[in-house]
Amino acid sequence: MKFKRVNLFYYSPTHTTQKIINEIAIGIGIDPLKQIENNLTYPEYADSIIEAEPDDLVVIGAPVYAGRIAIEALQRLSKIRFAGNPAVLVAVYGNRHYDDALIDLREMACAAGLRPVAAAAFIGEHSYSTRDFPVAKGRPDAEDKQAAREFGRKVYEKVQSLSTKTELPALALPGAFPLPERRVLPEAFAETIFEKCIECGRCEIVCPTGAVFFKKGYQTDVSKCTLCCACLKECPRKARVINSEHVQNIREALATKCNVRRLPEIFI
Ligand SMILES: Cc1cc2nc3c(=O)[nH]c(=O)nc-3n(C[C@H](O)[C@H](O)[C@H](O)COP(=O)(O)O)c2cc1C
């Protein structure tokens, strides 16, 4: 199948998914002018979406939260109109495990009329990683990026070998199906240490759900905070924190139990 453009859709609060998707696009090897990057991360994403045309190859990327695809990513992706395109599904996780996340993506993609041709799980620095409790620090690194480009090359070859009319067999992926109930995230939220805050507003800008607002200092709408850690990672003064014993315990457990390097897995 000849495709004219590559249309990338991703949700990536701390940018690791974005990095992987960009490397896959390089590996696919199409002229950058024919690549469209739809970043679904910020609340105003819908204003700039370029929807898929029938001759596009679609690449979708999203992070793993509690063994599933982040729910905000699925909600945003399910609002996009696709045109029966072949699709590449990518889950990025923080070196613990991706559990049922690829099944989540496959089910969303099939419900949206996409035709999954390949999938992969890549590793990114864990959102909860800190200096004291590092988890997959610095990933994706050069080796991961190389693997992502190699995956892109394989995707290109596979899609070229298909005819538009080829009935694709269901993509077999690891994970539970039917999908189990989602696990609940810790009851916690990010907040500001006002003594450290210089009111630059970065936390408000980078929040994917519009949870941060200014009222006598930067406050958090607790009901909207998804614990994505974008504000913690991007605050220039380290003035955003999650004050939660539960999250601190998770951090410590991840840093001790998930310190063996996991490798990208591809399904094609
Ligand atoms: C609320 C939450 C839950 C997470 N759950 C998992 C998980 O179950 N397994 C895992 O390996 N990583 C988990 N992570 C880590 C992210 O999947 C990982 O850091 C990913 O690279 C973040 O993607 P992004 O940089 O595109 O935002 C979780 C992160 C957050 C914020």
The ligand as a Tripos MOL2 file, in Angstrom:
@<TRIPOS>MOLECULE
LIG
   31    33     1     0     0
SMALL
NO_CHARGES

@<TRIPOS>ATOM
      1 C1         -0.3470    8.0720   37.0900 C.3       1 LIG1
      2 C2          0.7530    7.3010   36.4320 C.ar      1 LIG1
      3 C3          0.7140    5.9160   36.3840 C.ar      1 LIG1
      4 C4          1.7610    5.2010   35.7650 C.ar      1 LIG1
      5 N1          1.6700    3.8340   35.6760 N.ar      1 LIG1
      6 C5          2.6800    3.1280   35.0930 C.ar      1 LIG1
      7 C6          2.6130    1.6960   34.9790 C.ar      1 LIG1
      8 O1          1.6250    1.0530   35.3060 O.2       1 LIG1
      9 N2          3.6980    1.0510   34.4760 N.ar      1 LIG1
     10 C7          4.8300    1.7160   34.1040 C.ar      1 LIG1
     11 O2          5.8010    1.0680   33.7270 O.2       1 LIG1
     12 N3          4.8830    3.0760   34.1020 N.ar      1 LIG1
     13 C8          3.8350    3.7940   34.5910 C.ar      1 LIG1
     14 N4          3.8780    5.1680   34.6110 N.ar      1 LIG1
     15 C9          5.0210    5.8480   33.9970 C.3       1 LIG1
     16 C10         4.7150    6.3770   32.5920 C.3       1 LIG1
     17 O3          4.0750    5.3910   31.8160 O.3       1 LIG1
     18 C11         6.0360    6.7600   31.8930 C.3       1 LIG1
     19 O4          6.7680    7.6340   32.6940 O.3       1 LIG1
     20 C12         5.8350    7.3580   30.5180 C.3       1 LIG1
     21 O5          7.1060    7.4150   29.9310 O.3       1 LIG1
     22 C13         5.2220    8.7600   30.5680 C.3       1 LIG1
     23 O6          4.9590    9.2020   29.2610 O.3       1 LIG1
     24 P1          5.0530   10.7440   28.8090 P.3       1 LIG1
     25 O7          6.4920   11.1840   29.0760 O.co2     1 LIG1
     26 O8          4.7780   10.7130   27.3620 O.co2     1 LIG1
     27 O9          4.0990   11.5310   29.6300 O.co2     1 LIG1
     28 C14         2.8660    5.8970   35.2020 C.ar      1 LIG1
     29 C15         2.8810    7.2970   35.2630 C.ar      1 LIG1
     30 C16         1.8500    7.9920   35.8700 C.ar      1 LIG1
     31 C17         1.8960    9.4900   35.8700 C.3       1 LIG1
@<TRIPOS>BOND
     1     1     2 1
     2     2     3 ar
     3     2    30 ar
     4     3     4 ar
     5     4     5 ar
     6     4    28 ar
     7     5     6 ar
     8     6     7 ar
     9     6    13 1
    10     7     8 2
    11     7     9 ar
    12     9    10 ar
    13    10    11 2
    14    10    12 ar
    15    12    13 ar
    16    13    14 ar
    17    14    15 1
    18    14    28 ar
    19    15    16 1
    20    16    17 1
    21    16    18 1
    22    18    19 1
    23    18    20 1
    24    20    21 1
    25    20    22 1
    26    22    23 1
    27    23    24 1
    28    24    25 2
    29    24    26 1
    30    24    27 1
    31    28    29 ar
    32    29    30 ar
    33    30    31 1
@<TRIPOS>SUBSTRUCTURE
     1 LIG1         1 GROUP 0 **** ****
